[in-house]
Amino acid sequence: MTTESTNTLAWHIYGQRQMARAYTPPIPDRLGWTPWEGIGPGAEVLGDLAGRRVLDIGSGAGHHAVHLAQAHGARVTGIELSPTQHERAVSAHADVDGVEFVHADVTDYLVGAEPFDAAYAIGTLAFIDPHRSLPTLRDGLLPGAPLILSLLHTDLHGRGPSQEVTPREQMILLRDDPPLPTHMWVLAPQLWEDLLTEYGFRVETFDLLKHPDESATVVQQLIRARHLPGRPSRVTSRPRSTQAPAAHAAVGVGAILLSEQGILLGRHRRGTLELPGGSVEAGESFEEAIIRELAEETGLVARAEDVGLLGTLLDHVEDVLRVTVGALVHTWLGQPTTQPDESMGHWAWYPLDQLPDGLFVCSAQILTAWRPDLPIDHPAAYFAAFDPAK
């Protein structure tokens, strides 16, 4: 059975069971984005709804749509694929002004519909392949229209979101009835942001809404996005996620200074002999990092035009990707001296045919990238030259 047919059957049975119980959820006093009252914002995240056309995706029993029409003056269209869920809504709320209930697949319905002023889905969009639903929602919303999504983040068993855009099995639980298996796209916030951005939305905020019982593990995520207007004359870029990625790379520089006496090397407090260099700081170019490290570690002064970048070396240390940029400094001012509070010092010049043992791996890799004939042993690294002539 396919993902879509599994979900269609599950919600059909769910609606049947609720009708058998004669259960109709009450009209809420405020729009809730979770099954728990009072958690998170209300309808204000949709903006001013008076007279606006609003799409309720997977409207179920229709109680959210009725609330928006009665309390906020919205004109709400509730889309529901399950015939039994649609029947529940129509039988209870068919005579409510400002609300219409449509039995249809939302992607099919939106193809010929007039674009909406806003759209929302409370726990329902995760049952549809986002590569199918999001482009249709983009075309079914006016430019600038909000799209508010409440989605599962962590389930009752403590299982968090997926890092891949693939569905997984989740159960719909009903009191006194067997659980219903479904397939859901339970995705990490960054994945939802990437998908929404890909299909023409700008993500404004993410909220993680936790269960009021601290012992419960279930978490809902609330995503506020907006349909971007038509493509501008200039192509724009989007900011990175505010969530920091897992640290997995280190970026550094190393400088070769060659005089008549040989190569400049200093001794690290750990005992290794190294070229001048260090980590690249935020906002620096590689040349700027080399100039700064030279001044901090040796007291030497160089200019950007004195620095020739050799290329990039890539290797791994356990799970860390080491990125090192080597450079040849052609001219400088001053004499190298040990600087206060620096881990490197005791600078000296070493002839190329008398290089010492105990070179720092990154320095050794830079030297052999510059002069492959140097007899230095070190772990292999991938070298990509910037300019072979330098």
Secondary structure as UniProt FT lines:
FT   HELIX           3..20
FT   TURN            21..22
FT   TURN            37..38
FT   HELIX           43..46
FT   TURN            50..51
FT   STRAND          53..57
FT   TURN            60..61
FT   HELIX           63..72
FT   STRAND          75..80
FT   HELIX           83..93
FT   TURN            94..95
FT   TURN            97..98
FT   STRAND          99..103
FT   HELIX           106..111
FT   STRAND          118..122
FT   HELIX           125..127
FT   HELIX           130..139
FT   TURN            143..144
FT   STRAND          146..154
FT   TURN            156..157
FT   STRAND          168..174
FT   TURN            175..176
FT   STRAND          177..184
FT   HELIX           189..198
FT   TURN            199..200
FT   STRAND          201..210
FT   TURN            214..215
FT   STRAND          219..227
FT   STRAND          249..259
FT   TURN            260..261
FT   STRAND          262..268
FT   TURN            269..270
FT   STRAND          273..274
FT   STRAND          277..279
FT   TURN            282..283
FT   HELIX           286..298
FT   HELIX           304..306
FT   STRAND          307..317
FT   TURN            318..319
FT   STRAND          320..329
FT   TURN            340..341
FT   STRAND          344..350
FT   HELIX           352..354
FT   HELIX           361..370
FT   TURN            372..373
FT   STRAND          382..385
FT   TURN            388..389
//
